[in-house]
Amino acid sequence: TGRLCAECRALLDYALARLAHCPYGDEKPTCAQCPVHCYKPEMRQRIQAVMRYAGPRMLLRHPMESILHQIHEWLSRRWFKQPS
């Protein structure tokens, strides 16, 4: 793991603080499927940008975690259906 710049460290700290206060706790769906959006809009955009970059690379660097994340995403879609 490399060192993070101040901006990335602030984003990580923000995400960890939000996760620590998530009302779903261990039953949390993926953020894309969650009915409660606990990130500020600006921070949500920043997280989405990070995920667009990191997501495809995760499959190469951490294939098992990537597969588990996809399963979690699929299960979140089934458990936490968005209103139509």
N, C-alpha and C positions, 0 to 999 in steps of 0.2 A: 504494500500500500504506500502511495506517495503522500506527500504533504499537501494540504489544501491551502489555497489562497484564502484571504480574509473573507471574500464574498462567498466562496463555497462553504467555508466553515460556518458562516452565519446562516446560510441556507440549511445546512445539516443540523445545526443546533435548533433552528426553528422547527424543522420536520420532527426531530426527536421530541421536542417539547409538545408539539401537537399530538403525536402518537401517545405520549404518556398520559394525556388528558382525554383520549378518545372514549366516547361513551360506550363503544362496543367492546373495548378491551381486547381479549384474546380472540373474540369472535369477529374481529374487524374484517369487513370485505376489502377488496382492493379499492383504492380511492376512486377509480373510474366508476365503480358500481355502488359506492356509498351514498345513501340518501342524505347524509349530513356532510356538508362541505365545510370543513373546519379551517381551511387555509384561506388567507386573504387572497383576493383575486390576483394581485401581483405575484405573490409567492406561489400560487397555484400555476401560473404561467411559467415561472422559473423552474418549478419541479417538472412540469410537462416537457420543457426543453431538455432538461437533464435526462429524463426517461427516453425521449426520442433519440438522444445520442447513445445512452448506455444500454438500452434495451437490446438492440441487435448484437452488440458486443458481448452481452452477458451470455448468450448462447455459446459463444466460442470459449470464453474464459471460465464460466461456471455452468456447464451444461445441466447438471442435476438441479441446481437452484433455479435455473431458467425453466426447466420442465415443471418443477414444483410450483413456481410462480404462475405458469400458464394454467395448471390445474386449479390453483386457488382462484384465479380470475374466472375460470369457467364455473366453478362452484358458486362464486359470488354472484354471477349472473343469474343462477338458478335460485339462490336464497334471497337475494336483495333485488328483486325486479323493480326497474324504474317505472314510475307511473306513465301510462300511455296518454 
